[in-house]
Amino acid sequence: MNPVSTGSEIEVFPPVREVEIENFKSIKHLKLECRRINVFIGEPNTGKSNIIEAIVVSSPQ
């Protein structure tokens, strides 16, 4: 696991193995198998940021 710095403390999160998103903003249904490094490439306004936002809002705080 890789540490993530949030100021003075470090949090460790397990790696994301799979993401499934349904009915979130412009995404009707999406299932991704994730690797160690993932890159989202595409035209503007096609939902790349929505994927990242869905992961962030569904993550434990």
N, C-alpha and C positions, 0 to 999 in steps of 0.2 A: 504494500500500500504506500501511496505517496502522501507526505504531509502537505497540508495547505495552511499557509500563514494567514491569520486573520488579526493582524496587529501584534500583540504581545503573546498570544497563545497559538498553539499549533493543533489543528484537528486532522485526524486521519480518517478517510472515508474508504470503504471497499470499492474496488473498481466496478464500473457499470458494465455489465455483460450484455444486457438486452434492454431496449427501450420500446415500449408500445404506447402510442398516443392515439386517443380517439376524441374527436370533436373538441379540439383546442384551437381556437382562432381559425386560421386558414387550413388547418390539418384535419381532414375527415377521419382518416385511418392511416397509421404508419407504424411499421414494425422494423426495428433495426437490430442487427447483431453487431455489437460494438467490439472494437479491438483496442489495443493499448493507446493508439493515437487515431483520432477520427477527424476528418476534414470535410466540411460542407461547402461545396462549390456550386454556384448557380447564378442565374440572372437575378437582378434586383426584384424584390417583392415576390419571391417564390416560396417563402416560408422557412428559410435557413435559421433566422433569429427565433422564430417560433419554436423550432425544435429545441434550441438551447434554453429558451425561457420555460418550456414545459418541463424540462429536466430540472431546472433550478427550483421552480415552484413546487415540484413533487418531492424534492429532497428533504430529508429531516433537517430541522433547524438546529 
